[in-house]
C-alpha cells in the first residue's frame, strides 16, 4: 500500500488555487451572511434591527468552527493514510463522511449559543441550510482546485517512481557489465536471469503492456555527443508527450534519469550515436 500514501500537503498547494480560495471566502462571508439573514428574517425570531449582526455572527463563527471540525476530520484521515491504514482515495471519502456531519453539528452548537431562547430544533433549521450550502461550496472548490492538484501530484509521483526504477535498472546493467566485461545484456535478459524483478523494468506511468525500458549498449561515447543509455519505450509522462531518459553526457559525470519532451527526445534519437537505440525502439 506504500504507493497509495499521500505526499505532504504542500505537494497539493499551488499559486493558481488562490483565486479559487478567494472566491470561496467571498461567497462564504458575503453570500452566507445574506442567506443566514434571510433565514432569520423568515423565522421572525428577533427584531430586524438586530438581525444583521446576529446573521454575521452565526455565519462567521458557526461556519468557521464547522470548517475547523471538518479540517480535523480531514487530517485524521490523512494521518491514517500516512500510517498506511487507508488508501489515498479513502482519505476523501472518510473526510466527507465524517466532515460534513461534524461541520453541520458544530454550526448548530454555535447557533445554540447565540440563540439561547430558541428550541434546538428551531436552531437546527436556521443553521443547517448554511452548513450544507458551505459543503456544496467546498465540493465545488475541491473540483476546481483539489482534483487538478491531485492529478498533477500523481504525474509528479509517476515521474519520481520512474526515475528511481530507471536508475535501479541501469545500476543492474552496469553491475552485470563489470562482472562480465566481454558480454552485453538486455533489460529482458536481466529479468530472464532473475537479476531483477520484471516489474522494476516497467514505467509506472505507462499501461500494463508495452511500457518496458529500452537499452542499447554501445561501445564508447563521443564526448561531444549525448548518448541515450536507457529510455521509456513510449512517452507516458506529462500529458503523453514526455519520456524519462537516462543520458550519458561525458561532460556531466554520473548519468541520471531526467524527463525530456518528445521533441527533445526525437532530436537526440536522430543523432548517429543513438542509432542502435533507434533500432531497438522500432522492434
Backbone as CSV, one residue per row, in Angstrom:
resi,resn,N_x,N_y,N_z,CA_x,CA_y,CA_z,C_x,C_y,C_z
1,UNK,0.820,-1.220,0.000,0.000,0.000,0.000,0.846,1.259,0.000
2,UNK,2.140,1.108,0.043,3.016,2.276,0.164,2.802,3.256,-0.962
3,UNK,2.489,2.759,-2.157,2.299,3.643,-3.293,1.069,4.517,-3.146
4,UNK,0.177,4.135,-2.221,-1.055,4.898,-2.033,-0.895,6.029,-1.039
5,UNK,0.245,6.094,-0.355,0.436,7.112,0.667,0.569,8.486,0.024
6,UNK,-0.129,9.434,0.600,-0.085,10.801,0.084,1.232,11.470,0.447
7,UNK,1.623,12.430,-0.379,2.787,13.247,-0.042,2.348,14.328,0.937
8,UNK,3.283,15.229,1.272,2.938,16.325,2.165,1.870,17.233,1.552
9,UNK,1.143,17.938,2.415,0.062,18.806,1.949,0.586,19.853,0.964
10,UNK,1.828,20.316,1.165,2.380,21.345,0.277,2.517,20.851,-1.165
11,UNK,2.551,19.525,-1.341,2.640,18.985,-2.705,1.348,19.197,-3.484
12,UNK,0.278,19.551,-2.782,-1.021,19.729,-3.424,-1.468,21.188,-3.439
13,UNK,-0.595,22.096,-3.017,-0.950,23.513,-2.996,-0.154,24.262,-4.057
14,UNK,-0.858,25.158,-4.780,-0.246,25.895,-5.879,-0.797,27.318,-5.897
15,UNK,-0.044,28.219,-6.492,-0.453,29.621,-6.557,-1.742,29.797,-7.345
16,UNK,-1.957,28.961,-8.373,-3.161,29.123,-9.191,-4.449,28.809,-8.419
17,UNK,-4.320,28.188,-7.232,-5.501,27.885,-6.417,-5.987,29.085,-5.605
18,UNK,-5.160,30.125,-5.504,-5.522,31.278,-4.671,-6.817,31.959,-5.103
19,UNK,-7.052,32.183,-6.419,-8.341,32.786,-6.806,-9.546,31.930,-6.402
20,UNK,-9.388,30.616,-6.431,-10.478,29.728,-6.027,-10.731,29.872,-4.530
21,UNK,-9.643,29.964,-3.746,-9.784,30.181,-2.303,-10.428,31.533,-2.019
22,UNK,-10.033,32.562,-2.761,-10.622,33.889,-2.585,-12.111,33.871,-2.904
23,UNK,-12.490,33.153,-3.952,-13.904,33.046,-4.314,-14.687,32.329,-3.218
24,UNK,-14.073,31.283,-2.650,-14.725,30.557,-1.547,-14.990,31.493,-0.367
25,UNK,-13.969,32.270,0.029,-14.120,33.183,1.159,-15.175,34.243,0.878
26,UNK,-15.193,34.762,-0.343,-16.163,35.796,-0.702,-17.589,35.263,-0.634
27,UNK,-17.800,34.091,-1.221,-19.150,33.515,-1.218,-19.576,33.155,0.197
28,UNK,-18.636,32.615,0.977,-18.977,32.255,2.354,-19.323,33.498,3.183
29,UNK,-18.448,34.515,3.182,-18.632,35.659,4.061,-19.764,36.581,3.615
30,UNK,-19.936,36.719,2.293,-20.980,37.624,1.801,-22.270,36.844,1.516
31,UNK,-22.150,35.835,0.663,-23.342,35.052,0.333,-23.918,34.350,1.545
32,UNK,-23.027,33.790,2.387,-23.502,33.106,3.588,-24.204,34.037,4.544
33,UNK,-23.716,35.270,4.645,-24.353,36.260,5.520,-25.786,36.529,5.070
34,UNK,-25.964,36.795,3.784,-27.305,37.112,3.290,-28.234,35.907,3.369
35,UNK,-27.683,34.701,3.196,-28.512,33.502,3.334,-28.964,33.332,4.775
36,UNK,-28.033,33.521,5.718,-28.386,33.393,7.129,-29.351,34.501,7.555
37,UNK,-29.139,35.695,7.045,-30.031,36.812,7.373,-31.443,36.540,6.875
38,UNK,-31.535,35.996,5.661,-32.846,35.668,5.087,-33.559,34.621,5.936
39,UNK,-32.806,33.624,6.424,-33.405,32.590,7.257,-33.913,33.176,8.574
40,UNK,-33.168,34.114,9.151,-33.586,34.720,10.412,-34.809,35.610,10.230
41,UNK,-34.813,36.396,9.162,-35.955,37.273,8.882,-37.209,36.438,8.642
42,UNK,-37.047,35.340,7.902,-38.194,34.473,7.609,-38.748,33.844,8.876
43,UNK,-37.859,33.496,9.819,-38.316,32.887,11.068,-38.947,33.895,12.017
44,UNK,-38.636,35.188,11.820,-39.203,36.270,12.631,-38.985,36.043,14.129
45,UNK,-37.776,35.671,14.484,-37.478,35.379,15.876,-36.963,36.599,16.636
46,UNK,-36.330,37.525,15.927,-35.801,38.714,16.572,-36.141,39.927,15.720
47,UNK,-35.930,41.105,16.288,-36.260,42.331,15.566,-35.301,42.535,14.391
48,UNK,-35.782,43.225,13.374,-34.965,43.460,12.184,-33.737,44.312,12.476
49,UNK,-33.763,45.097,13.557,-32.611,45.937,13.873,-31.426,45.106,14.387
50,UNK,-31.706,43.918,14.889,-30.647,43.077,15.429,-30.272,41.916,14.516
51,UNK,-31.088,41.718,13.487,-30.891,40.511,12.675,-29.581,40.542,11.887
52,UNK,-29.148,41.743,11.473,-27.928,41.830,10.676,-26.704,41.360,11.434
53,UNK,-26.515,41.879,12.661,-25.362,41.494,13.463,-25.415,40.022,13.835
54,UNK,-26.603,39.535,14.176,-26.743,38.130,14.544,-26.427,37.215,13.365
55,UNK,-26.892,37.598,12.174,-26.627,36.799,10.978,-25.130,36.748,10.698
56,UNK,-24.438,37.877,10.882,-22.995,37.912,10.658,-22.263,37.000,11.640
57,UNK,-22.678,37.044,12.913,-22.050,36.195,13.928,-22.290,34.718,13.627
58,UNK,-23.548,34.379,13.308,-23.875,32.979,13.046,-23.139,32.467,11.814
59,UNK,-23.072,33.300,10.792,-22.424,32.860,9.558,-20.921,32.691,9.745
60,UNK,-20.291,33.691,10.376,-18.836,33.620,10.513,-18.414,32.602,11.572
61,UNK,-18.932,32.748,12.800,-18.488,31.867,13.881,-18.928,30.422,13.652
62,UNK,-20.186,30.255,13.258,-20.708,28.899,13.066,-19.959,28.143,11.979
63,UNK,-19.791,28.787,10.830,-19.121,28.115,9.715,-17.626,27.971,9.994
64,UNK,-17.024,28.971,10.666,-15.599,28.881,10.988,-15.321,27.684,11.894
65,UNK,-16.122,27.537,12.940,-15.952,26.397,13.853,-16.252,25.093,13.116
66,UNK,-17.291,25.126,12.262,-17.616,23.933,11.496,-16.504,23.523,10.548
67,UNK,-15.898,24.505,9.873,-14.776,24.217,8.970,-13.577,23.666,9.741
68,UNK,-13.361,24.208,10.952,-12.270,23.683,11.782,-12.510,22.217,12.108
69,UNK,-13.755,21.875,12.428,-14.087,20.484,12.700,-13.902,19.605,11.474
70,UNK,-14.305,20.134,10.314,-14.108,19.401,9.054,-12.613,19.165,8.827
71,UNK,-11.811,20.207,9.100,-10.371,20.076,8.928,-9.775,19.014,9.831
72,UNK,-10.270,18.927,11.070,-9.791,17.892,11.993,-10.087,16.511,11.425
73,UNK,-11.290,16.325,10.863,-11.642,15.030,10.276,-10.755,14.708,9.072
74,UNK,-10.431,15.740,8.270,-9.564,15.503,7.118,-8.176,15.066,7.565
75,UNK,-7.606,15.774,8.550,-6.257,15.440,8.989,-6.221,14.106,9.728
76,UNK,-7.351,13.709,10.322,-7.426,12.378,10.906,-7.316,11.326,9.798
77,UNK,-8.074,11.529,8.706,-7.991,10.607,7.576,-6.603,10.645,6.951
78,UNK,-6.025,11.826,6.871,-4.676,11.973,6.303,-3.647,11.231,7.147
79,UNK,-3.775,11.331,8.483,-2.845,10.641,9.380,-2.967,9.130,9.229
80,UNK,-4.185,8.636,9.052,-4.386,7.199,8.833,-3.739,6.764,7.530
81,UNK,-3.795,7.641,6.526,-3.157,7.322,5.249,-1.644,7.257,5.391
82,UNK,-1.085,8.197,6.145,0.365,8.220,6.328,0.864,6.975,7.049
83,UNK,0.022,6.414,7.891,0.383,5.173,8.575,-0.016,3.945,7.768
84,UNK,-0.538,4.202,6.544,-0.890,3.160,5.590,-2.043,2.288,6.072
85,UNK,-2.941,2.873,6.904,-4.136,2.151,7.297,-5.220,2.245,6.232
86,UNK,-5.216,3.334,5.465,-6.186,3.506,4.395,-5.473,4.044,3.163
87,UNK,-6.090,3.842,1.988,-5.534,4.335,0.740,-5.882,5.793,0.516
88,UNK,-5.248,6.392,-0.484,-5.440,7.828,-0.710,-6.854,8.159,-1.162
89,UNK,-7.530,7.227,-1.854,-8.894,7.514,-2.294,-9.871,7.511,-1.118
90,UNK,-9.539,6.743,-0.081,-10.405,6.709,1.089,-10.255,7.954,1.954
91,UNK,-9.166,8.704,1.757,-8.990,9.945,2.520,-10.154,10.890,2.238
92,UNK,-10.447,11.081,0.951,-11.559,11.963,0.585,-12.893,11.437,1.059
93,UNK,-13.121,10.131,0.880,-14.398,9.542,1.280,-14.610,9.648,2.783
94,UNK,-13.564,9.327,3.554,-13.681,9.393,5.016,-13.822,10.829,5.493
95,UNK,-13.112,11.753,4.835,-13.224,13.166,5.206,-14.652,13.665,5.019
96,UNK,-15.276,13.279,3.906,-16.648,13.706,3.627,-17.621,13.052,4.598
97,UNK,-17.453,11.745,4.827,-18.371,11.012,5.693,-18.357,11.540,7.124
98,UNK,-17.188,11.950,7.599,-17.069,12.474,8.961,-17.147,13.992,9.009
99,UNK,-16.643,14.647,7.968,-16.526,16.100,7.999,-17.848,16.831,7.873
100,UNK,-18.716,16.389,6.953,-19.989,17.095,6.761,-20.853,17.054,8.019
101,UNK,-21.092,15.883,8.638,-21.867,15.892,9.889,-21.207,16.735,10.980
102,UNK,-19.869,16.703,11.040,-19.165,17.495,12.046,-19.382,18.983,11.814
103,UNK,-19.290,19.415,10.554,-19.493,20.830,10.231,-20.908,21.272,10.604
104,UNK,-21.896,20.489,10.197,-23.298,20.841,10.495,-23.545,20.845,11.992
105,UNK,-22.991,19.860,12.700,-23.183,19.770,14.149,-22.564,20.961,14.875
106,UNK,-21.337,21.293,14.549,-20.673,22.405,15.229,-21.322,23.740,14.887
107,UNK,-21.774,23.893,13.661,-22.501,25.098,13.273,-23.781,25.230,14.099
108,UNK,-24.429,24.110,14.314,-25.653,24.086,15.136,-25.332,24.445,16.585
109,UNK,-24.218,23.929,17.127,-23.833,24.225,18.507,-23.589,25.722,18.691
110,UNK,-22.895,26.345,17.738,-22.664,27.792,17.812,-23.999,28.530,17.754
111,UNK,-24.906,28.048,16.901,-26.232,28.652,16.833,-26.985,28.548,18.145
112,UNK,-26.827,27.420,18.834,-27.483,27.241,20.135,-26.971,28.260,21.148
113,UNK,-25.673,28.552,21.067,-25.081,29.523,21.991,-25.606,30.923,21.707
114,UNK,-25.742,31.266,20.424,-26.172,32.612,20.037,-27.679,32.798,20.142
115,UNK,-28.436,31.718,20.004,-29.896,31.784,20.082,-30.374,30.991,21.288
116,UNK,-30.095,31.496,22.462,-30.357,30.760,23.698,-31.838,30.485,23.938
117,UNK,-32.715,31.349,23.451,-34.134,31.204,23.738,-34.885,30.425,22.662
118,UNK,-34.178,29.949,21.648,-34.817,29.214,20.555,-34.618,27.722,20.775
119,UNK,-35.671,26.909,20.612,-35.540,25.461,20.780,-34.478,24.873,19.844
120,UNK,-33.913,23.742,20.249,-32.837,23.112,19.485,-33.255,22.809,18.054
121,UNK,-34.483,22.329,17.889,-34.964,22.013,16.543,-35.063,23.252,15.671
122,UNK,-35.487,24.349,16.259,-35.584,25.590,15.505,-34.213,26.109,15.090
123,UNK,-33.225,25.979,15.987,-31.863,26.408,15.666,-31.288,25.560,14.533
124,UNK,-31.568,24.271,14.574,-31.063,23.382,13.525,-31.604,23.789,12.164
125,UNK,-32.884,24.162,12.118,-33.474,24.605,10.855,-32.793,25.879,10.338
126,UNK,-32.382,26.742,11.274,-31.766,28.007,10.893,-30.310,27.843,10.445
127,UNK,-29.634,26.852,11.003,-28.198,26.708,10.720,-27.890,25.650,9.659
128,UNK,-28.754,24.661,9.508,-28.446,23.543,8.611,-28.294,23.989,7.156
129,UNK,-29.127,24.941,6.743,-29.076,25.393,5.349,-27.709,25.996,5.035
130,UNK,-27.231,26.876,5.924,-25.911,27.479,5.712,-24.801,26.428,5.728
131,UNK,-24.900,25.501,6.667,-23.883,24.465,6.767,-23.811,23.612,5.517
132,UNK,-24.970,23.190,5.029,-24.999,22.361,3.818,-24.577,23.160,2.585
133,UNK,-24.938,24.458,2.571,-24.529,25.303,1.445,-23.004,25.416,1.377
134,UNK,-22.355,25.534,2.539,-20.893,25.596,2.566,-20.293,24.275,2.113
135,UNK,-20.933,23.174,2.446,-20.445,21.870,1.997,-20.494,21.768,0.472
136,UNK,-21.577,22.272,-0.116,-21.679,22.284,-1.581,-20.595,23.189,-2.169
137,UNK,-20.375,24.336,-1.516,-19.341,25.268,-1.973,-17.961,24.623,-1.893
138,UNK,-17.693,23.890,-0.818,-16.405,23.204,-0.682,-16.233,22.147,-1.760
139,UNK,-17.328,21.444,-2.083,-17.259,20.424,-3.135,-16.888,21.056,-4.471
140,UNK,-17.476,22.233,-4.743,-17.156,22.933,-5.988,-15.694,23.369,-6.008
141,UNK,-15.199,23.856,-4.874,-13.794,24.280,-4.790,-12.857,23.076,-4.918
142,UNK,-13.253,21.948,-4.326,-12.431,20.742,-4.435,-12.337,20.290,-5.883
143,UNK,-13.465,20.396,-6.605,-13.449,20.014,-8.019,-12.553,20.944,-8.829
144,UNK,-12.575,22.244,-8.464,-11.799,23.207,-9.227,-10.338,23.290,-8.852
145,UNK,-10.012,22.970,-7.585,-8.633,23.112,-7.108,-8.009,21.790,-6.677
146,UNK,-8.778,20.972,-5.974,-8.209,19.740,-5.428,-7.969,18.655,-6.453
147,UNK,-8.951,18.417,-7.326,-8.813,17.328,-8.304,-7.669,17.587,-9.281
148,UNK,-7.565,18.799,-9.885,-6.403,19.044,-10.755,-5.075,18.952,-10.011
149,UNK,-5.037,19.435,-8.762,-3.797,19.364,-7.991,-3.412,17.916,-7.724
150,UNK,-4.408,17.075,-7.460,-4.128,15.656,-7.237,-3.588,15.007,-8.507
151,UNK,-4.164,15.369,-9.653,-3.680,14.822,-10.923,-2.235,15.240,-11.182
152,UNK,-1.930,16.504,-10.890,-0.555,16.981,-11.056,0.403,16.219,-10.145
153,UNK,-0.025,15.985,-8.908,0.826,15.276,-7.959,1.060,13.835,-8.415
154,UNK,0.022,13.194,-8.947,0.185,11.811,-9.394,1.145,11.722,-10.579
155,UNK,1.110,12.727,-11.463,2.070,12.741,-12.578,3.496,12.931,-12.049
156,UNK,3.645,13.813,-11.044,4.965,14.022,-10.447,5.461,12.744,-9.765
157,UNK,4.559,12.063,-9.066,4.942,10.835,-8.370,5.338,9.755,-9.373
158,UNK,4.599,9.671,-10.481,4.941,8.687,-11.503,6.332,8.965,-12.070
159,UNK,6.659,10.241,-12.252,7.997,10.593,-12.726,9.063,10.218,-11.699
160,UNK,8.789,10.481,-10.426,9.756,10.137,-9.379,9.973,8.627,-9.327
161,UNK,8.877,7.860,-9.385,8.988,6.406,-9.349,9.743,5.890,-10.565
162,UNK,9.443,6.470,-11.727,10.108,6.052,-12.965,11.601,6.379,-12.897
163,UNK,11.930,7.550,-12.390,13.332,7.957,-12.274,14.105,6.973,-11.387
164,UNK,13.492,6.600,-10.260,14.154,5.673,-9.344,14.310,4.286,-9.960
165,UNK,13.259,3.827,-10.644,13.321,2.496,-11.240,14.320,2.444,-12.389
166,UNK,14.367,3.511,-13.177,15.299,3.537,-14.293,16.744,3.532,-13.774
167,UNK,17.013,4.270,-12.719,18.356,4.273,-12.127,18.703,2.897,-11.582
168,UNK,17.709,2.222,-11.006,17.925,0.876,-10.471,18.270,-0.100,-11.598
169,UNK,17.543,-0.019,-12.710,17.808,-0.890,-13.853,19.197,-0.617,-14.419
170,UNK,19.552,0.646,-14.531,20.865,0.983,-15.071,21.979,0.463,-14.163
171,UNK,21.796,0.572,-12.863,22.793,0.049,-11.929,22.954,-1.462,-12.103
172,UNK,21.824,-2.161,-12.337,21.885,-3.610,-12.549,22.635,-3.938,-13.841
173,UNK,22.391,-3.145,-14.876,23.099,-3.348,-16.140,24.600,-3.121,-15.971
174,UNK,24.950,-2.074,-15.254,26.359,-1.759,-15.034,27.039,-2.814,-14.163
175,UNK,26.297,-3.314,-13.181,26.849,-4.347,-12.318,27.162,-5.609,-13.119
176,UNK,26.250,-5.961,-14.026,26.494,-7.143,-14.869,27.678,-6.900,-15.799
177,UNK,27.764,-5.689,-16.316,28.856,-5.356,-17.233,30.210,-5.440,-16.533
178,UNK,30.268,-5.022,-15.277,31.524,-5.104,-14.533,31.926,-6.556,-14.270
179,UNK,30.906,-7.398,-14.043,31.193,-8.809,-13.778,31.480,-9.599,-15.048
180,UNK,30.925,-9.124,-16.179,31.098,-9.819,-17.458,31.491,-8.788,-18.516
181,UNK,32.711,-8.296,-18.468,33.122,-7.195,-19.355,33.086,-7.543,-20.840
182,UNK,33.102,-8.828,-21.180,33.104,-9.220,-22.593,31.713,-9.548,-23.108
183,UNK,30.680,-9.346,-22.283,29.317,-9.697,-22.681,28.425,-8.459,-22.643
184,UNK,27.373,-8.513,-23.420,26.332,-7.483,-23.364,25.043,-8.144,-22.890
185,UNK,24.167,-7.376,-22.330,22.922,-7.915,-21.814,21.812,-6.898,-22.012
186,UNK,20.607,-7.371,-22.276,19.452,-6.501,-22.454,18.656,-6.440,-21.154
187,UNK,17.702,-5.547,-21.126,16.848,-5.442,-19.946,16.050,-6.730,-19.767
188,UNK,15.555,-7.301,-20.881,14.791,-8.544,-20.806,15.637,-9.689,-20.263
189,UNK,16.917,-9.704,-20.620,17.803,-10.766,-20.134,18.089,-10.623,-18.641
190,UNK,18.095,-9.401,-18.149,18.222,-9.212,-16.705,17.095,-9.919,-15.972
191,UNK,15.900,-9.820,-16.554,14.729,-10.455,-15.941,14.823,-11.971,-16.076
192,UNK,15.155,-12.454,-17.279,15.216,-13.904,-17.505,16.290,-14.567,-16.647
193,UNK,17.363,-13.848,-16.340,18.422,-14.373,-15.481,18.108,-14.156,-14.004
194,UNK,16.920,-13.609,-13.733,16.464,-13.364,-12.363,17.408,-12.439,-11.593
195,UNK,17.974,-11.496,-12.338,18.832,-10.496,-11.708,18.040,-9.270,-11.267
196,UNK,16.807,-9.183,-11.762,15.955,-8.048,-11.432,14.505,-8.471,-11.629
197,UNK,13.594,-7.908,-10.844,12.174,-8.226,-10.986,11.613,-7.579,-12.249
198,UNK,10.708,-8.285,-12.918,10.122,-7.768,-14.159,9.431,-6.430,-13.937
199,UNK,8.756,-6.265,-12.789,8.014,-5.024,-12.560,8.930,-3.822,-12.431
200,UNK,10.213,-4.064,-12.107,11.159,-2.963,-11.978,11.607,-2.426,-13.339
201,UNK,11.299,-3.150,-14.410,11.710,-2.721,-15.747,10.587,-2.017,-16.489
202,UNK,9.501,-1.712,-15.789,8.334,-1.093,-16.416,8.142,0.324,-15.907
203,UNK,7.776,1.212,-16.813,7.489,2.593,-16.420,6.192,2.650,-15.630
204,UNK,6.178,3.199,-14.399,4.961,3.250,-13.588,3.854,4.094,-14.207
205,UNK,4.217,4.996,-15.118,3.206,5.881,-15.703,2.520,5.250,-16.905
206,UNK,3.060,4.134,-17.408,2.533,3.539,-18.626,1.461,2.500,-18.362
207,UNK,0.924,1.894,-19.416,-0.076,0.841,-19.286,0.573,-0.460,-18.822
208,UNK,-0.222,-1.487,-18.659,0.300,-2.767,-18.178,1.278,-3.368,-19.177
209,UNK,0.946,-3.283,-20.468,1.799,-3.857,-21.510,2.490,-2.755,-22.314
210,UNK,3.679,-3.076,-22.806,4.359,-2.182,-23.735,5.014,-0.974,-23.126
211,UNK,5.320,-1.019,-21.831,5.923,0.160,-21.204,7.301,-0.144,-20.628
212,UNK,7.982,-1.146,-21.212,9.288,-1.514,-20.686,10.355,-0.485,-21.067
213,UNK,11.419,-0.470,-20.281,12.553,0.384,-20.590,13.367,-0.234,-21.730
214,UNK,13.950,0.625,-22.545,14.731,0.179,-23.703,16.183,0.580,-23.492
215,UNK,17.082,-0.392,-23.749,18.509,-0.181,-23.537,19.272,-0.694,-24.757
216,UNK,20.198,0.103,-25.230,21.025,-0.306,-26.367,22.481,-0.054,-26.014
217,UNK,23.223,-1.090,-25.597,24.637,-0.892,-25.246,25.446,-0.457,-26.443
218,UNK,26.406,0.373,-26.181,27.242,0.887,-27.267,28.656,1.047,-26.758
219,UNK,29.590,0.777,-27.599,30.996,0.891,-27.207,31.441,2.340,-27.286
220,UNK,31.880,2.861,-26.151,32.414,4.224,-26.135,31.339,5.277,-26.309
221,UNK,31.787,6.509,-26.299,30.864,7.621,-26.462,31.651,8.862,-26.861
222,UNK,31.245,9.483,-27.933,31.872,10.723,-28.371,31.604,11.794,-27.312
223,UNK,32.675,12.387,-26.773,32.493,13.364,-25.701,31.687,14.581,-26.150
224,UNK,31.548,14.777,-27.451,30.778,15.907,-27.960,29.331,15.532,-28.253
225,UNK,28.977,14.280,-28.025,27.621,13.813,-28.285,26.978,13.329,-26.985
226,UNK,25.657,13.380,-26.929,24.914,12.870,-25.780,24.223,11.577,-26.183
227,UNK,24.629,10.490,-25.572,24.054,9.193,-25.909,22.937,8.850,-24.933
228,UNK,21.855,8.302,-25.463,20.743,7.832,-24.641,21.058,6.411,-24.206
229,UNK,21.209,6.217,-22.904,21.528,4.900,-22.377,20.276,4.050,-22.157
230,UNK,19.234,4.693,-21.671,18.015,3.982,-21.282,16.851,4.935,-21.438
231,UNK,15.693,4.415,-21.837,14.542,5.323,-22.017,13.234,4.547,-21.947
232,UNK,12.140,5.271,-21.759,10.798,4.701,-21.895,10.571,4.303,-23.350
233,UNK,9.856,3.197,-23.547,9.528,2.830,-24.929,8.556,3.830,-25.547
234,UNK,7.664,4.368,-24.750,6.688,5.352,-25.215,6.691,6.553,-24.284
235,UNK,6.239,7.720,-24.767,6.173,8.909,-23.892,4.940,8.868,-22.997
236,UNK,5.100,8.334,-21.799,3.969,8.149,-20.896,3.777,9.304,-19.923
237,UNK,4.791,10.143,-19.746,4.723,11.166,-18.707,4.096,12.460,-19.229
238,UNK,3.884,13.391,-18.275,3.244,14.653,-18.646,1.837,14.373,-19.141
239,UNK,1.547,14.880,-20.325,0.264,14.609,-20.970,0.474,13.685,-22.167
240,UNK,1.359,12.709,-21.982,1.660,11.786,-23.059,2.660,12.339,-24.044
241,UNK,3.450,13.335,-23.617,4.425,13.948,-24.520,5.803,14.093,-23.862
242,UNK,6.040,13.300,-22.801,7.310,13.370,-22.081,7.817,11.950,-21.825
243,UNK,9.110,11.725,-22.071,9.747,10.436,-21.780,10.786,10.622,-20.680
244,UNK,10.931,9.582,-19.873,12.031,9.550,-18.935,13.206,8.902,-19.644
245,UNK,14.366,9.556,-19.599,15.548,9.031,-20.280,16.748,9.124,-19.339
246,UNK,17.720,8.263,-19.601,18.983,8.321,-18.878,20.067,8.600,-19.906
247,UNK,20.729,9.739,-19.755,21.680,10.218,-20.751,23.120,10.033,-20.282
248,UNK,23.962,9.662,-21.208,25.391,9.574,-20.940,26.070,10.776,-21.584
249,UNK,26.120,11.847,-20.813,26.790,13.062,-21.265,28.163,13.092,-20.623
250,UNK,29.197,12.900,-21.414,30.561,12.772,-20.873,31.001,13.991,-20.073
251,UNK,30.348,15.115,-20.280,30.761,16.345,-19.592,30.068,16.515,-18.243
252,UNK,29.130,15.611,-17.904,28.322,15.808,-16.701,28.497,14.717,-15.647
253,UNK,29.444,13.822,-15.827,29.700,12.806,-14.813,28.635,11.723,-14.791
254,UNK,28.237,11.309,-13.568,27.319,10.205,-13.372,25.983,10.473,-14.083
255,UNK,25.545,9.543,-14.969,24.268,9.753,-15.663,23.088,9.615,-14.709
256,UNK,22.104,10.477,-14.866,20.911,10.464,-14.031,19.673,10.546,-14.912
257,UNK,18.614,9.809,-14.554,17.379,9.890,-15.341,16.772,11.284,-15.273
258,UNK,16.188,11.726,-16.375,15.534,13.024,-16.427,14.409,12.981,-17.446
259,UNK,13.366,13.773,-17.264,12.284,13.821,-18.251,12.661,14.719,-19.425
260,UNK,12.328,14.283,-20.623,12.540,15.064,-21.836,11.236,15.128,-22.617
261,UNK,10.961,16.282,-23.200,9.805,16.366,-24.094,10.047,15.454,-25.284
262,UNK,8.974,15.044,-25.937,9.116,14.137,-27.073,9.944,14.768,-28.188
263,UNK,9.823,16.069,-28.369,10.605,16.743,-29.403,12.098,16.699,-29.064
264,UNK,12.450,16.957,-27.796,13.849,16.887,-27.372,14.393,15.471,-27.538
265,UNK,13.557,14.497,-27.188,13.982,13.106,-27.297,14.248,12.724,-28.752
266,UNK,13.330,13.086,-29.643,13.494,12.735,-31.051,14.721,13.415,-31.660
267,UNK,15.010,14.633,-31.211,16.214,15.325,-31.695,17.483,14.571,-31.303
268,UNK,17.512,14.064,-30.074,18.663,13.280,-29.632,18.715,11.923,-30.327
269,UNK,17.551,11.318,-30.494,17.485,9.989,-31.103,17.993,10.011,-32.540
270,UNK,17.832,11.147,-33.206,18.241,11.252,-34.612,19.753,11.323,-34.775
271,UNK,20.496,11.514,-33.700,21.954,11.600,-33.794,22.530,10.202,-34.049
272,UNK,23.608,10.118,-34.838,24.214,8.813,-35.162,24.585,7.987,-33.935
273,UNK,25.009,8.639,-32.860,25.435,7.912,-31.679,24.283,7.125,-31.049
274,UNK,23.027,7.483,-31.363,21.859,6.811,-30.813,21.153,5.911,-31.822
275,UNK,21.843,5.572,-32.902,21.240,4.765,-33.973,20.821,3.387,-33.455
276,UNK,21.639,2.788,-32.584,21.328,1.450,-32.068,20.040,1.481,-31.239
277,UNK,19.881,2.523,-30.435,18.654,2.641,-29.633,17.451,2.876,-30.528
278,UNK,17.597,3.669,-31.568,16.502,3.913,-32.508,16.017,2.609,-33.126
279,UNK,16.944,1.705,-33.427,16.572,0.410,-33.982,15.816,-0.424,-32.941
280,UNK,16.260,-0.348,-31.685,15.581,-1.090,-30.627,14.140,-0.611,-30.451
281,UNK,13.923,0.685,-30.576,12.586,1.240,-30.405,11.636,0.836,-31.517
282,UNK,12.158,0.453,-32.669,11.318,0.045,-33.808,10.800,-1.381,-33.649
283,UNK,11.387,-2.148,-32.746,11.011,-3.549,-32.576,9.698,-3.673,-31.801
